[in-house]
């Protein structure tokens, strides 16, 4: 019993430094909005897309610049004279026949893609936090189970050692019992280390590095009873609302807009220009103030535009192929997730419940036999009861994660199921 108490004390020490309060699943999930590195990367991508929109919009902005030249010139039969020029020029693009508008469209689609990607990161982080939270609860349960088995093994080993000392058992029998005890002790110690490792992963998931949660509340998981739609009804819903699909669809639209903007560079452009100038040499052909329209028509640009079009088209084809592959993967993932939910509800949960029922009955029988001094297997029965309860919790946690993944695949909400009461 002293060794068991020491083991529990060690498990507590492994969790330090720890949060003093009791952490709930809802509190852990609230950390989705915390500045986790994954989220900050997605936010930076969104900031870049917004900056690209500002840049595309600025193509139509008014510009003001200073234009000058320091030079000397000589007229026929004359001497070299200064011919310096200084101008202040104001220019405003009027029409570029689609270039700026298409660039703005492309930037807006990229923003939509980055916003969907940020929402997808939040969904993935929500699932990750749930998984890490359940890992801690299961690690604690496993450590408790292994501690029960180790206590039973130690009592048996201690009894065998006493019997060996009085000559009732041989040395090989003692060694065999000690080997069994050491194996169980090794497994118990590994379970206690896993308690610390699971807490550290949870602390990182909720972006509290270095502050490990000491105690976690076991969630009720009322959502595990919710109805799920049939595959034929769910798949179209997922394909229309999945966040990764939305990201790629927005990127395809952005690629089309960029292609149109590049093609528009073959067209003319029209700017309004006002300039004020000063000259070191007077001339009747020079204007101190001028205003007019500047019309530019590209006549030959080599392969520059064609090469950019080819590159953008190739990138678009890659996005289109990625989108097609994603839709195929989603059809398989949705089916596999629905089948997992069906198996957990139809087979795994009833089997785990029946195992718990049997182990509860066996424990009561073992307790009665122990009180009557008929058998001494009470410790083993208690440990096996904990194993059954661990199995049932594993089923419920896995079911909760499967439902959360299904909801994430559906863009955050599942379609209504016929006959189900809506909240």
N, C-alpha and C positions, 0 to 999 in steps of 0.2 A: 504493500500500500504506500510505503514511503517513496518507492521508486516511481509509482504512478503519480503521486503528488508532485514529485520533482519534474516529471515529464510535462505535466500541465503548466507548472511554473516556467519551464523552458519555452513552451509554446507561446506563453504570454510575452516573455522577454524577446522572442524573435519578432514580435510585431511592433516593437518600439523603434523610433518614436511614432506615436499613434495619435489619431484623433480621439479626443476624449468623449465626444458625443456619439450616440448610436446612429449610424448612417442608414438611411432608408433608400430603397431603389429609386423613389421619386426624386430624392435629393441628388442622388448620383446622376440621374438622367438630366437634371437641370444644368449639369456641367457641360452639356452639349455646346452651349454658347460661349464657353470659356475659351480664352485665346490659346487653344492647343495648336502645336505646330502644323498639323494637317489642315486645320481651319485657316490659319494665317497664310498658308501657301495658296489656298483657294481664294482668300480675300485679296491677296496680292495680284493674282491673275485677273480678278475682277477690276482692281484698280488700274492695271495695265490696259484692259479693254476700254475703260472709261477715258483714260488718257488718249488712247487711239481715236476715240470719238471726238474729243476736243481738237485733236490734230486735224482730223478730216473736216470738221466744221470750220476750222480756221482758214481753210483754203479761200473762202469768200470774204475774209476779213480785209478791212482797209489797211494799207501799208504806207509808211512814210520813210523815206530814206534820203541820204545825202549822196550826191553823185558829183565827183570832181575830177579834174585832170590838171597837172602841172606840166606845161610844155612850152616850146619855143617854135616859132614859124618864120619863114622868110618868103616874101612876095617876090615876083620877078623884078629884078633890077634893084631890090632893096636890101636892107640889112636884116639880120635875125632879131625878131621882136618877141617879147613874152606873149603867149596866147593861152593864158590860164582860164579855166572854166570851173565854176561852182554852181551846183543846182540842188534845189530841194524839190523832191518829186513825191507826189501823193498819187497812189494808184488803188483802184477798186475794181476787182473782177466783176464783170456783169453777167457774162454767160460763158460756160465752158462745155455746154451741150452734154451734160450728164456726168461729167467726171466727178465733181464734188458730191453731187447727190448720191451717186452710187457708192462712193467711198463712205459717206455717212451711213447709208443703209447697211453696208458691210460691218461697220463698227458697231452699229446698234444690234445686229444679229450676234456679234461676238459677245456683247454685253449680256444678251439673253442666254447665250451658251454658258458664260461664266457664272451667271446667277443660278442657273439650273445645276451647274457643277457644285456650287457652294451648298445648295440644298441637299444634293446627293451626299456630300461630305458629312453634313449633319446627320443624315439618315444612317450612313455607315458608322459614324461615331456613336450614335444611339445604340446600334446593335452591339458594337464593340464594348461599350460600357456595360450593357446587360450581360454579355458573355463573361466579362471580367468579374462582375458582381457575383454571378452564379458560381464562378470558379472559386471565389473565396468561401462561399457557403459550403460548397462541396468539399473543398480542402479541409475545412473545419470538421465536417462530418466524417471524412475519411480518417483524419487524425484521431477523432474520438473512437472510431471503430478499431483502428490499429492499436490504440492504447488499451482498449478492452481486451483484445486478443493477447497483447503482450503481458498484461497482468495475469491472465489465465496461464499463459506459457511459463511465466516466472514462478507461479505457485507450483505448477507441475514439476518444473526443473528443481526447485528448492526441495520439494518432497522427494524427488528421485535422488538428490544429493544426500539427504538425510538417510535414506534407505541404503544407499551405497556405503555410507560410513559405518553402518551396523552390519554390513555384509549381506543384505537381502538382495541387492542388485549388483550386476557385474559392471566393470568399467566401460565396456562397449555400450551398455544400456544407458549409462550416465552420459557418455559422450554423444550418443544419438539424441538424447533429450536436450542437451546443451546446444547442439547444432540447431535443433528446431527452435529453441528459444532465441538464439542469436539471429537466425533468419527473420523471425518475427520482430525482434528488436530493431534490426536494420530497416525493415519496412516502416516501422513506427517512426524512427528518426527521419527517414526520407519524407514521410507525410508531414512531419512538423516543419521541415525545411520548406516544403511546398506551401504551407500556410503563409510563410513570409513572402515567398516569391509571388504567390497569387495576390497578396495585398499590395505588393509593389506594382504589379501590372495594373491593378485597379487604380492605384494612386496616379499612375502615369495617364491612364485613360481619362480620368476626371481632372487632369492637369493640376494635381497637387503633389508633385514629386517631393520625396523626403518626408511626407506626412502620411503615414500609413493608417488606414481605418482599423480601429481595434475591434469594434463590434458592429455587426451588420444585422439589420432586421430582416427576418424571413418574409418575403412578399406574399400576398394572398394569391396573386395571379388570377384574378377573376376573369380576365379576358381569355383564359384558356378554354372557356366553355363557348366562346362565340362561334357562330356558324360561318363556314367558308363556302364560297360559290363553287360551282362545277368548273372544270377545266375549260370547257368550251365557252363559258360565259366570262371567265376570268382573263383568259389570254388576250382577247381584243382590248380589254380594259387596260391591261398591263402595257401592251404595245403602244397604246395611245397616251399613257400617262407616265411611263417610266422616265425617270430623270435623266438617265444616261442616253436614252433615245432622244429626249428633248435637246440635250447638249449637241449630239451629232446632227440632228435635223437643223438646229440653228447654225451650226458650222457649215452645213451644206448651203443654206441660204446665204450665209456670208460669202462663201466661195463664189456663188453665182453673181452676187453684187460686185465683188472684186473683179471678176472677169469682165463684167459690163463696164466697170470704171476703166480698166486697162484698154479695152477696145475703144472707149471714147477718146483716148489720147490721140487717136488718128484724126479726130475732128478738130475744127477751129476753136479759137477762144477769143473773147471780146472783153477788153478792159477799158475803164475810164481813167484818164491821167491828167493831172494838173501839176505844172512845174513852174517854179520861180528860179531865175538864173542870173548870175553875174559874170561878166567877162572882163578880162584885163585889156582886151583890144576891141574897140567899138567896130560894129559892122551893121550895115542896114539889113542884112539877111538873118540877123539873130534876134530872138524874142526874149525879153526879160520875163514875161509871163506868158504861159501857153496853156491851152486846155484842148483835149481832143479824145478820140476813141482810138485804141490800139487794137488792130485786128490781126490775128496770127493764124495762118493756115499751114500745118505741117505738110510738106511735099514729099520728103523722103526721110525716114528714120532708121534705115537699115533693118536689122533683125531684132532690134531692142524690144519693140512691142510684141512681136511674134514669140520671142523667147519667154517673155514674162507670161504671156497667155498660155504657152505650153506648160510652164512650170505650175501655174495656178490650176490648170486643168488636171494635171497629174495629182496634185494635192487633193483636189476635189474627188477624184476617182478613189483615192485611198480612204477618204472619209466615207464615201458611199459604200465601199466594200466593208469597212468597219461597222457601219450601221447595219448592213445586211447580216453580217456575222453575229452582231449583238442580238438581232431579232431571232435568229436561229437558237442562240444560246439561251435567250429568255424563254422560248417555248419549252426547252428542255428543263431549265431551272424551275419554272413554274410547276411543271408536271412532277418533278422530283420532290419539290417542297410539299405539294398537295398529297403526294403519296406518303411522305414522311409523316405528315399530320394525321392522315388516315391510319397509318400503322401505329403511331403513338397512342391514338385514342382507342383504336379497335383492338389492339393486341398488347402493346407494351404496358399501358396503364392498367388494364384488368389483371394482367399477370403480376405486376408489381403489387397491386392492391391485395390480391389473393395471397401473395407471399407474405405481406405484412400481417394479414389476418392469421395465417398459419403460424407465423413466428410469435405473434402475441399469445396464441393458444399454447404453443410449445413452451414459452417463457413461464406462463402461469403453471403449467404442469411441472416444469423443472423447479419452480419455486416451492411448489407443494412437496415434491419429492425431497428437496433439500431440507425443508422443515421437518420432514419425517425421517431424515437421515438415511433415505434409501439410495440417493445418488448425489454426486458432487459436481454436476455439469451446469450449475446455475450460471457461472461466469461465461461459459461458452454460449449458452442460450441467450444471455444478455447481449453478447457481441453479435450473434447472428441476427437478433432482432434489430440492432442498429444497422446491419448490412441491408436488411430488407427496407428499412426506412430510407437509407441512402439511395437505394435503387429507385424508390418511388419519387424522391426529390429529383433525381437525375431525369426521370421521364417528364416531370412537370417543367423543369427548367429548359429541357430540350424542346418541349412543345411551345413554350413561351418564345423561345428564340426563332423557331420555325414560323410562327405567326408574325413575329416582328419582321422577319426577312420577307415574308409574303407581302406585308403592308408596305415595306420599303420598295419592293419591286413594283408595286402599284402606284408609286408616286406619293405615298403617305396615307392613302385611304383605300379600303376594299369596296367593291360594288355591293349594293344591298342584295341580300339574299331573300328570296321569296318565302314569306311566312315568318321572317325574323322581325321582332319588334325593334323599331329604330329609336335610339335615345332622343 
